[in-house]
Amino acid sequence: MNRWEHVRQYQQAGAYVFMALPNQKYNAVGGGFNNSFANGDELRQWITQHPEYQNGNIGIDLSKSNLVVVDIDKHEQNGMASILSWFKTHHIAPDTLQDTYVEQTPTGGLHAFYLIPSGQDKPKHVINAISGVDVLSNTAVMTVPSTMTGGQYRQITSFDKIKPVPTWVYDLANGLGTDRPNIHYKAKYSLADRWKMTINGFKTGERNNQAMSLAGCLFAIDVTPQDIYDIMQTVNERSNEPLPDHELNTVYMSARRREEKKRSRMSDYGRD
């Protein structure tokens, strides 16, 4: 599989892909890893404007993507020993990481990737949730086929094994256990919050997040795409500082893609 096939695979799962410099983890253009795209043509166009990235490494901008990564360090700390002990304490099968898409980093660590279903909040971004284990949801990660001076990223399991985020990842991020029955995670915005949005518009400083939350909720209850877009426009117009049209369009399309990919995965995996 060549690099563009990898890129297409990531983007089809809802990832925003960016380019890093060769043998590096960073994008040195203003905006850094936020120079990321969910569309391959847009990424190629960006590369034509920045040819020094033509043969660069590939990363995923988790801040925009419907993905979360559990990062297990095996270089400076023994994260694998930490998480196996945590699994044992919380009655989780030790081989659960193999149930999703996993990559090995050049230093021997592991990245376990999970999908965030449409309308569901991401786990918190936590460094050292336990010793040597991070929950990454608001940063960048490098991916196959990236290479570093000390080695390369490689697949441990196939990408088509990627699964929706399990509850134990939220527990890990929140410092909690999974041995409690009937755990429910509170969404960032309640139903009452969403009703207030429709009446008062989006709050300045939370406009993008609120627009995404409202769109995801409407898609989840099968409101038609055109009606969702019309509702978002109406709510936006009621805001003290409405989002520019292009930003509102971006949020709408992102929410729509996430819902379409979610339904496609549900069909593929037989989940309801």
Secondary structure, DSSP 8 states (H G I E B T S, - for coil): --HHHHHHHHHHTT--EEEE-TT-S---STTGGG--BSSHHHHHHHHHH-GGGTT-EEEEETTTSSEEEEEE--SSS-HHHHHHHHHHHTT--TTGGGGSEEEE-TTS-EEEEEE--TT------EEEEETTEEEESSSEEEETT-EETTEE-EESS-GGG-EE--HHHHHHHHT--S-STT-----SS-HHHHHHHHHH---TTSHHHHHHHHHHHHHHTT--HHHHHHHHHHHHHTSSS---HHHHHHHHHHHHHHHHHHHHHHHHHT--
